[in-house]
Amino acid sequence: MAESKTEKPLRKISDSFMELAVTVTAQSGDMEVAPFSHACSLVSPLFGCLGIAFKFAEMDYVAKVDDLAEASKSIMTLTAMIDRDVRGNSVKKAGSHTRNLLRVKRGLDMVKVLFEQIIVTEGNSLKDPASKAYAQVFAPHHGWAIRKAVAAGMYALPTKAQLLQKLNEDETTARIQMQNYVTASAPVILYIDKLFHSRQLGVDW
């Protein structure tokens, strides 16, 4: 049990995304699937910490990240992965790596908005930050039933203090790590968006 007390999930997340950001901002940056899927897997516990409201996101996200990790054994880069699906005419098919990448990117985006909102929101409640993040990133893609379930789940969110306790951070260190993730994830998310747009695939499906 001593292990879990010293685990710093936020630090691991921000460190791994800072490494990815360096890759994509390098001139020849072509992101490899393996480090990307590994960094994304570090984000998974965050959804679990948010409780029932984001249970759907956790289950969906974890499954999609697992698929990308599996794909990384035979496909080197995200570019190659998307191009393979484009050639196979399977981009938008359920279960395709490209479709799963889009869903994972959405999860990263939601966490980015959530962290941005937590940083600027006073008080101990996560309801506002979580509601704004959900409304901005996920709600446009969800049907009425899921939106209603999420709205109900918002009342069961942990407090900010409870979340930080689960993440083994205090207010000051958490703020630094959250800001690091916000800064580092921005070019990574933009890079993935560009991969989709440059192939006329769009990101709203």
Sequence and secondary structure as in RCSB ss.txt:
>XXXX:A:sequence
MAESKTEKPLRKISDSFMELAVTVTAQSGDMEVAPFSHACSLVSPLFGCLGIAFKFAEMDYVAKVDDLAEASKSI
MTLTAMIDRDVRGNSVKKAGSHTRNLLRVKRGLDMVKVLFEQIIVTEGNSLKDPASKAYAQVFAPHHGWAIRKAV
AAGMYALPTKAQLLQKLNEDETTARIQMQNYVTASAPVILYIDKLFHSRQLGVDW
>XXXX:A:secstr
 HHHHH  HHHHHHHHHHHHHHHHHSTT   BHHHHHHHHHHHHHHHHHTGGGGHHHHHHHHHHHHHHHHHTTT 
 BHHHHHHHHHHTT TTSTT HHHHHHHHHHHHHHHHHHHHHHHH  SS  HHHHHHHIIIIIGGGS HHHHHHH
HHHGGG   HHHHHHHTT  HHHHHHHHHHHHHHHHHHHHHHHHHHHTTT  S  
